Amino acid sequence: MQHFRIESIAFPLIYVTFLEALLGWQWCLLRAALLAGVDGSEPQNRSERSVVDAIDSFLIS
């Protein structure tokens, strides 16, 4: 009979949660930088905005 160990599930779950939180914060900062532009202005063309929208839709789904 195999013994069930909570550590075998808890560690990967904590790791994945930490990784998602880390990537979430990094994406928030990257998204703000993309939307603000280098000079602090709004995106000048559709491609800049579409990149942000595409990544948003990928992360939400």
PDB file as gemmi writes it, atoms N, CA and C in Angstrom:
CRYST1    1.000    1.000    1.000  90.00  90.00  90.00 P 1                      
ATOM      1  N   MET A   1       0.841  -1.195   0.000  1.00  0.00           N  
ATOM      2  CA  MET A   1       0.000   0.000   0.000  1.00  0.00           C  
ATOM      3  C   MET A   1       0.881   1.253   0.000  1.00  0.00           C  
ATOM      4  N   GLN A   2       0.569   2.170  -0.885  1.00  0.00           N  
ATOM      5  CA  GLN A   2       1.343   3.412  -0.954  1.00  0.00           C  
ATOM      6  C   GLN A   2       0.829   4.391   0.080  1.00  0.00           C  
ATOM      7  N   HIS A   3       1.770   5.077   0.697  1.00  0.00           N  
ATOM      8  CA  HIS A   3       1.391   6.109   1.654  1.00  0.00           C  
ATOM      9  C   HIS A   3       1.246   7.435   0.923  1.00  0.00           C  
ATOM     10  N   PHE A   4       0.217   8.161   1.282  1.00  0.00           N  
ATOM     11  CA  PHE A   4      -0.040   9.465   0.682  1.00  0.00           C  
ATOM     12  C   PHE A   4       0.731  10.522   1.451  1.00  0.00           C  
ATOM     13  N   ARG A   5       1.497  11.315   0.738  1.00  0.00           N  
ATOM     14  CA  ARG A   5       2.263  12.382   1.393  1.00  0.00           C  
ATOM     15  C   ARG A   5       1.775  13.726   0.878  1.00  0.00           C  
ATOM     16  N   ILE A   6       1.403  14.580   1.786  1.00  0.00           N  
ATOM     17  CA  ILE A   6       0.880  15.901   1.403  1.00  0.00           C  
ATOM     18  C   ILE A   6       1.978  16.761   0.756  1.00  0.00           C  
ATOM     19  N   GLU A   7       3.235  16.512   1.119  1.00  0.00           N  
ATOM     20  CA  GLU A   7       4.322  17.307   0.553  1.00  0.00           C  
ATOM     21  C   GLU A   7       4.446  17.109  -0.955  1.00  0.00           C  
ATOM     22  N   SER A   8       4.078  15.943  -1.429  1.00  0.00           N  
ATOM     23  CA  SER A   8       4.207  15.682  -2.863  1.00  0.00           C  
ATOM     24  C   SER A   8       3.241  16.530  -3.690  1.00  0.00           C  
ATOM     25  N   ILE A   9       2.166  16.979  -3.087  1.00  0.00           N  
ATOM     26  CA  ILE A   9       1.209  17.834  -3.784  1.00  0.00           C  
ATOM     27  C   ILE A   9       1.402  19.294  -3.395  1.00  0.00           C  
ATOM     28  N   ALA A  10       1.706  19.540  -2.138  1.00  0.00           N  
ATOM     29  CA  ALA A  10       1.788  20.912  -1.640  1.00  0.00           C  
ATOM     30  C   ALA A  10       2.926  21.689  -2.291  1.00  0.00           C  
ATOM     31  N   PHE A  11       4.095  21.079  -2.445  1.00  0.00           N  
ATOM     32  CA  PHE A  11       5.224  21.825  -3.002  1.00  0.00           C  
ATOM     33  C   PHE A  11       4.971  22.283  -4.439  1.00  0.00           C  
ATOM     34  N   PRO A  12       4.552  21.404  -5.343  1.00  0.00           N  
ATOM     35  CA  PRO A  12       4.274  21.897  -6.711  1.00  0.00           C  
ATOM     36  C   PRO A  12       3.161  22.951  -6.746  1.00  0.00           C  
ATOM     37  N   LEU A  13       2.159  22.792  -5.900  1.00  0.00           N  
ATOM     38  CA  LEU A  13       1.063  23.760  -5.872  1.00  0.00           C  
ATOM     39  C   LEU A  13       1.554  25.127  -5.412  1.00  0.00           C  
ATOM     40  N   ILE A  14       2.372  25.141  -4.375  1.00  0.00           N  
ATOM     41  CA  ILE A  14       2.938  26.407  -3.882  1.00  0.00           C  
ATOM     42  C   ILE A  14       3.852  27.013  -4.944  1.00  0.00           C  
ATOM     43  N   TYR A  15       4.659  26.171  -5.589  1.00  0.00           N  
ATOM     44  CA  TYR A  15       5.577  26.652  -6.621  1.00  0.00           C  
ATOM     45  C   TYR A  15       4.824  27.273  -7.787  1.00  0.00           C  
ATOM     46  N   VAL A  16       3.774  26.608  -8.262  1.00  0.00           N  
ATOM     47  CA  VAL A  16       2.993  27.119  -9.391  1.00  0.00           C  
ATOM     48  C   VAL A  16       2.293  28.418  -9.003  1.00  0.00           C  
ATOM     49  N   THR A  17       1.746  28.472  -7.795  1.00  0.00           N  
ATOM     50  CA  THR A  17       1.081  29.692  -7.330  1.00  0.00           C  
ATOM     51  C   THR A  17       2.068  30.849  -7.252  1.00  0.00           C  
ATOM     52  N   PHE A  18       3.251  30.587  -6.733  1.00  0.00           N  
ATOM     53  CA  PHE A  18       4.282  31.618  -6.645  1.00  0.00           C  
ATOM     54  C   PHE A  18       4.694  32.078  -8.035  1.00  0.00           C  
ATOM     55  N   LEU A  19       4.862  31.121  -8.950  1.00  0.00           N  
ATOM     56  CA  LEU A  19       5.256  31.455 -10.316  1.00  0.00           C  
ATOM     57  C   LEU A  19       4.188  32.295 -11.012  1.00  0.00           C  
ATOM     58  N   GLU A  20       2.914  31.948 -10.821  1.00  0.00           N  
ATOM     59  CA  GLU A  20       1.837  32.735 -11.425  1.00  0.00           C  
ATOM     60  C   GLU A  20       1.812  34.148 -10.859  1.00  0.00           C  
ATOM     61  N   ALA A  21       2.022  34.265  -9.553  1.00  0.00           N  
ATOM     62  CA  ALA A  21       2.039  35.596  -8.937  1.00  0.00           C  
ATOM     63  C   ALA A  21       3.200  36.423  -9.470  1.00  0.00           C  
ATOM     64  N   LEU A  22       4.357  35.793  -9.594  1.00  0.00           N  
ATOM     65  CA  LEU A  22       5.531  36.493 -10.103  1.00  0.00           C  
ATOM     66  C   LEU A  22       5.313  36.948 -11.541  1.00  0.00           C  
ATOM     67  N   LEU A  23       4.812  36.054 -12.373  1.00  0.00           N  
ATOM     68  CA  LEU A  23       4.562  36.407 -13.767  1.00  0.00           C  
ATOM     69  C   LEU A  23       3.445  37.438 -13.879  1.00  0.00           C  
ATOM     70  N   GLY A  24       2.470  37.347 -12.994  1.00  0.00           N  
ATOM     71  CA  GLY A  24       1.389  38.326 -12.999  1.00  0.00           C  
ATOM     72  C   GLY A  24       1.898  39.732 -12.734  1.00  0.00           C  
ATOM     73  N   TRP A  25       2.779  39.868 -11.748  1.00  0.00           N  
ATOM     74  CA  TRP A  25       3.338  41.185 -11.452  1.00  0.00           C  
ATOM     75  C   TRP A  25       4.227  41.674 -12.576  1.00  0.00           C  
ATOM     76  N   GLN A  26       5.012  40.768 -13.138  1.00  0.00           N  
ATOM     77  CA  GLN A  26       5.879  41.174 -14.246  1.00  0.00           C  
ATOM     78  C   GLN A  26       5.044  41.609 -15.446  1.00  0.00           C  
ATOM     79  N   TRP A  27       3.931  40.905 -15.712  1.00  0.00           N  
ATOM     80  CA  TRP A  27       3.092  41.289 -16.838  1.00  0.00           C  
ATOM     81  C   TRP A  27       2.428  42.627 -16.572  1.00  0.00           C  
ATOM     82  N   CYS A  28       2.023  42.880 -15.322  1.00  0.00           N  
ATOM     83  CA  CYS A  28       1.419  44.184 -15.004  1.00  0.00           C  
ATOM     84  C   CYS A  28       2.399  45.316 -15.297  1.00  0.00           C  
ATOM     85  N   LEU A  29       3.652  45.135 -14.917  1.00  0.00           N  
ATOM     86  CA  LEU A  29       4.648  46.171 -15.170  1.00  0.00           C  
ATOM     87  C   LEU A  29       4.943  46.307 -16.665  1.00  0.00           C  
ATOM     88  N   LEU A  30       5.066  45.176 -17.351  1.00  0.00           N  
ATOM     89  CA  LEU A  30       5.322  45.210 -18.790  1.00  0.00           C  
ATOM     90  C   LEU A  30       4.157  45.844 -19.538  1.00  0.00           C  
ATOM     91  N   ARG A  31       2.936  45.513 -19.122  1.00  0.00           N  
ATOM     92  CA  ARG A  31       1.745  46.062 -19.767  1.00  0.00           C  
ATOM     93  C   ARG A  31       1.687  47.572 -19.577  1.00  0.00           C  
ATOM     94  N   ALA A  32       1.987  48.010 -18.371  1.00  0.00           N  
ATOM     95  CA  ALA A  32       1.995  49.458 -18.112  1.00  0.00           C  
ATOM     96  C   ALA A  32       3.039  50.157 -18.973  1.00  0.00           C  
ATOM     97  N   ALA A  33       4.202  49.528 -19.117  1.00  0.00           N  
ATOM     98  CA  ALA A  33       5.255  50.120 -19.949  1.00  0.00           C  
ATOM     99  C   ALA A  33       4.842  50.152 -21.418  1.00  0.00           C  
ATOM    100  N   LEU A  34       4.212  49.079 -21.891  1.00  0.00           N  
ATOM    101  CA  LEU A  34       3.778  49.051 -23.294  1.00  0.00           C  
ATOM    102  C   LEU A  34       2.690  50.087 -23.555  1.00  0.00           C  
ATOM    103  N   LEU A  35       1.770  50.217 -22.595  1.00  0.00           N  
ATOM    104  CA  LEU A  35       0.685  51.169 -22.802  1.00  0.00           C  
ATOM    105  C   LEU A  35       1.158  52.613 -22.672  1.00  0.00           C  
ATOM    106  N   ALA A  36       2.136  52.835 -21.823  1.00  0.00           N  
ATOM    107  CA  ALA A  36       2.627  54.202 -21.634  1.00  0.00           C  
ATOM    108  C   ALA A  36       3.573  54.618 -22.748  1.00  0.00           C  
ATOM    109  N   GLY A  37       4.273  53.667 -23.327  1.00  0.00           N  
ATOM    110  CA  GLY A  37       5.254  54.005 -24.352  1.00  0.00           C  
ATOM    111  C   GLY A  37       6.525  54.531 -23.717  1.00  0.00           C  
ATOM    112  N   VAL A  38       7.532  54.690 -24.508  1.00  0.00           N  
ATOM    113  CA  VAL A  38       8.828  55.129 -23.989  1.00  0.00           C  
ATOM    114  C   VAL A  38       8.754  56.553 -23.473  1.00  0.00           C  
ATOM    115  N   ASP A  39       8.042  57.406 -24.186  1.00  0.00           N  
ATOM    116  CA  ASP A  39       7.983  58.811 -23.812  1.00  0.00           C  
ATOM    117  C   ASP A  39       6.769  59.152 -22.951  1.00  0.00           C  
ATOM    118  N   GLY A  40       6.034  58.144 -22.507  1.00  0.00           N  
ATOM    119  CA  GLY A  40       4.884  58.388 -21.642  1.00  0.00           C  
ATOM    120  C   GLY A  40       3.594  58.666 -22.389  1.00  0.00           C  
ATOM    121  N   SER A  41       3.611  58.529 -23.714  1.00  0.00           N  
ATOM    122  CA  SER A  41       2.399  58.788 -24.494  1.00  0.00           C  
ATOM    123  C   SER A  41       1.615  57.500 -24.702  1.00  0.00           C  
ATOM    124  N   GLU A  42       0.427  57.645 -25.179  1.00  0.00           N  
ATOM    125  CA  GLU A  42      -0.405  56.484 -25.514  1.00  0.00           C  
ATOM    126  C   GLU A  42       0.190  55.764 -26.727  1.00  0.00           C  
ATOM    127  N   PRO A  43      -0.162  54.479 -26.926  1.00  0.00           N  
ATOM    128  CA  PRO A  43       0.322  53.774 -28.130  1.00  0.00           C  
ATOM    129  C   PRO A  43      -0.057  54.542 -29.398  1.00  0.00           C  
ATOM    130  N   GLN A  44       0.916  54.691 -30.278  1.00  0.00           N  
ATOM    131  CA  GLN A  44       0.709  55.507 -31.476  1.00  0.00           C  
ATOM    132  C   GLN A  44       0.047  54.758 -32.615  1.00  0.00           C  
ATOM    133  N   ASN A  45       0.181  53.440 -32.639  1.00  0.00           N  
ATOM    134  CA  ASN A  45      -0.424  52.698 -33.734  1.00  0.00           C  
ATOM    135  C   ASN A  45      -1.162  51.478 -33.207  1.00  0.00           C  
ATOM    136  N   ARG A  46      -1.884  50.844 -34.105  1.00  0.00           N  
ATOM    137  CA  ARG A  46      -2.711  49.698 -33.716  1.00  0.00           C  
ATOM    138  C   ARG A  46      -1.869  48.501 -33.286  1.00  0.00           C  
ATOM    139  N   SER A  47      -0.684  48.331 -33.839  1.00  0.00           N  
ATOM    140  CA  SER A  47       0.108  47.142 -33.524  1.00  0.00           C  
ATOM    141  C   SER A  47       0.571  47.150 -32.074  1.00  0.00           C  
ATOM    142  N   GLU A  48       0.910  48.326 -31.537  1.00  0.00           N  
ATOM    143  CA  GLU A  48       1.305  48.393 -30.132  1.00  0.00           C  
ATOM    144  C   GLU A  48       0.155  47.982 -29.229  1.00  0.00           C  
ATOM    145  N   ARG A  49      -1.017  48.476 -29.525  1.00  0.00           N  
ATOM    146  CA  ARG A  49      -2.191  48.148 -28.719  1.00  0.00           C  
ATOM    147  C   ARG A  49      -2.622  46.696 -28.927  1.00  0.00           C  
ATOM    148  N   SER A  50      -2.489  46.189 -30.152  1.00  0.00           N  
ATOM    149  CA  SER A  50      -2.926  44.822 -30.410  1.00  0.00           C  
ATOM    150  C   SER A  50      -2.033  43.797 -29.711  1.00  0.00           C  
ATOM    151  N   VAL A  51      -0.754  44.117 -29.521  1.00  0.00           N  
ATOM    152  CA  VAL A  51       0.132  43.216 -28.775  1.00  0.00           C  
ATOM    153  C   VAL A  51      -0.348  43.082 -27.343  1.00  0.00           C  
ATOM    154  N   VAL A  52      -0.679  44.197 -26.723  1.00  0.00           N  
ATOM    155  CA  VAL A  52      -1.172  44.181 -25.346  1.00  0.00           C  
ATOM    156  C   VAL A  52      -2.498  43.435 -25.270  1.00  0.00           C  
ATOM    157  N   ASP A  53      -3.397  43.689 -26.191  1.00  0.00           N  
ATOM    158  CA  ASP A  53      -4.702  43.006 -26.196  1.00  0.00           C  
ATOM    159  C   ASP A  53      -4.549  41.502 -26.407  1.00  0.00           C  
ATOM    160  N   ALA A  54      -3.628  41.105 -27.284  1.00  0.00           N  
ATOM    161  CA  ALA A  54      -3.420  39.677 -27.547  1.00  0.00           C  
ATOM    162  C   ALA A  54      -2.895  38.959 -26.312  1.00  0.00           C  
ATOM    163  N   ILE A  55      -1.940  39.561 -25.624  1.00  0.00           N  
ATOM    164  CA  ILE A  55      -1.393  38.927 -24.419  1.00  0.00           C  
ATOM    165  C   ILE A  55      -2.445  38.901 -23.320  1.00  0.00           C  
ATOM    166  N   ASP A  56      -3.224  39.970 -23.191  1.00  0.00           N  
ATOM    167  CA  ASP A  56      -4.311  39.987 -22.209  1.00  0.00           C  
ATOM    168  C   ASP A  56      -5.292  38.844 -22.451  1.00  0.00           C  
ATOM    169  N   SER A  57      -5.715  38.674 -23.680  1.00  0.00           N  
ATOM    170  CA  SER A  57      -6.700  37.632 -23.976  1.00  0.00           C  
ATOM    171  C   SER A  57      -6.114  36.238 -23.764  1.00  0.00           C  
ATOM    172  N   PHE A  58      -4.816  36.071 -24.040  1.00  0.00           N  
ATOM    173  CA  PHE A  58      -4.169  34.775 -23.801  1.00  0.00           C  
ATOM    174  C   PHE A  58      -4.102  34.467 -22.310  1.00  0.00           C  
ATOM    175  N   LEU A  59      -3.766  35.457 -21.496  1.00  0.00           N  
ATOM    176  CA  LEU A  59      -3.640  35.229 -20.054  1.00  0.00           C  
ATOM    177  C   LEU A  59      -4.986  35.024 -19.386  1.00  0.00           C  
ATOM    178  N   ILE A  60      -6.026  35.663 -19.893  1.00  0.00           N  
ATOM    179  CA  ILE A  60      -7.357  35.526 -19.295  1.00  0.00           C  
ATOM    180  C   ILE A  60      -7.956  34.160 -19.610  1.00  0.00           C  
ATOM    181  N   SER A  61      -7.688  33.647 -20.810  1.00  0.00           N  
ATOM    182  CA  SER A  61      -8.294  32.358 -21.194  1.00  0.00           C  
ATOM    183  C   SER A  61      -7.610  31.171 -20.561  1.00  0.00           C  
TER     184      SER A  61                                                      
END                                                                             
